[in-house]
Amino acid sequence: MLAGFGDHSVFPEVVHLKNCQFWFDHFAEDERTCEGTSYEVPAFVSGYAQTSMIDTLRMGFSSDVLNSVASDAQVHCSKLVDGVVGSLKGALPEEEKAKLVHSTVEKMIDGLF
């Protein structure tokens, strides 16, 4: 990838070169893609990192952090439900508990976003 202004460019460009190499004094490339700004396209944003890094930049946290938070929330919500049901001397079927915990964790994750 190369970025900048060409000899006759008014706007900066990004050039992606795929499978490029020097063959003696000759520069060989398989595929070239040019992107950039122009009068019609005033801005250009592109990610040049692994998907996980782009997701971290876009969401504000990485997917492994999100998975860890969701897992911990599931455990603690489950303990909370057990504690509340136990203190009320009641019983809650396991599938009802699972639905309650799942919906609560989903609301918490939605709140993060």
C-alpha positions in Angstrom: 0.0 0.0 0.0 1.2 3.4 -0.9 -0.4 6.7 0.0 0.2 10.3 -1.0 0.1 12.6 -3.9 1.2 11.6 -7.4 3.1 13.8 -9.8 -0.1 15.1 -11.4 -2.5 14.6 -8.5 -4.7 17.3 -7.0 -6.0 15.0 -4.2 -4.2 12.3 -2.2 -4.6 8.7 -3.3 -4.2 5.3 -1.8 -2.8 2.6 -4.1 -3.1 -1.1 -3.1 -0.6 -3.4 -4.8 -1.2 -7.1 -4.6 1.7 -9.5 -5.0 4.3 -7.0 -6.1 8.0 -7.6 -6.5 11.1 -6.4 -8.3 12.3 -8.7 -11.1 15.8 -7.5 -11.8 15.2 -3.8 -12.8 11.5 -4.3 -13.5 8.7 -3.8 -11.0 6.0 -6.5 -11.4 2.6 -6.5 -9.8 -0.5 -8.7 -10.1 -3.2 -6.3 -9.2 -3.5 -2.6 -8.6 -6.4 -0.7 -6.9 -6.6 3.0 -6.5 -8.8 4.8 -4.1 -9.0 8.4 -2.8 -10.7 11.7 -2.6 -11.9 13.9 -5.4 -14.2 16.8 -6.1 -17.1 14.2 -6.0 -15.7 12.2 -3.0 -14.7 14.7 -0.3 -13.5 12.1 2.2 -12.2 8.6 2.2 -11.8 6.2 5.1 -10.4 2.8 4.9 -9.1 0.3 7.4 -5.7 -1.3 7.1 -5.6 -3.6 10.0 -6.9 -6.9 11.2 -10.6 -7.1 11.6 -10.3 -7.3 15.4 -8.4 -4.0 15.4 -11.0 -2.3 13.2 -13.8 -3.6 15.4 -12.0 -2.2 18.5 -11.6 1.2 16.8 -15.2 1.2 15.6 -16.9 -0.2 18.8 -14.5 1.3 21.4 -13.6 -2.1 22.8 -12.4 -5.5 21.4 -14.6 -8.5 20.8 -12.7 -10.5 23.5 -13.5 -7.8 26.0 -17.1 -7.8 25.0 -17.2 -11.6 25.3 -15.6 -11.4 28.8 -18.1 -8.8 29.9 -21.0 -10.8 28.6 -19.7 -14.0 30.3 -19.2 -12.3 33.6 -22.6 -10.6 33.4 -24.3 -14.0 32.7 -22.6 -15.5 35.8 -23.5 -12.6 38.1 -27.1 -12.2 36.8 -27.6 -15.9 37.4 -26.3 -15.6 41.0 -28.6 -12.6 41.5 -31.6 -14.5 40.3 -30.8 -17.4 42.6 -30.3 -15.0 45.5 -33.6 -13.2 44.9 -35.6 -16.4 44.4 -33.9 -18.0 47.5 -34.6 -15.0 49.7 -38.3 -15.1 48.7 -38.3 -18.8 49.5 -39.6 -19.6 46.0 -38.6 -21.7 43.1 -38.0 -20.7 39.5 -37.9 -23.3 36.7 -34.4 -23.4 35.1 -35.7 -22.4 31.6 -37.4 -19.3 33.0 -34.2 -18.4 34.8 -32.2 -18.9 31.6 -34.6 -16.6 29.7 -34.5 -14.0 32.3 -30.7 -14.0 32.6 -30.3 -14.0 28.8 -32.6 -11.1 28.2 -30.9 -9.1 31.0 -27.4 -9.7 29.6 -28.6 -8.7 26.1 -30.0 -5.5 27.4 -26.7 -4.8 29.2 -24.7 -5.5 26.0 -27.1 -3.2 24.0 -26.5 -0.6 26.7 -22.8 -0.7 26.0 -23.3 0.1 22.4 
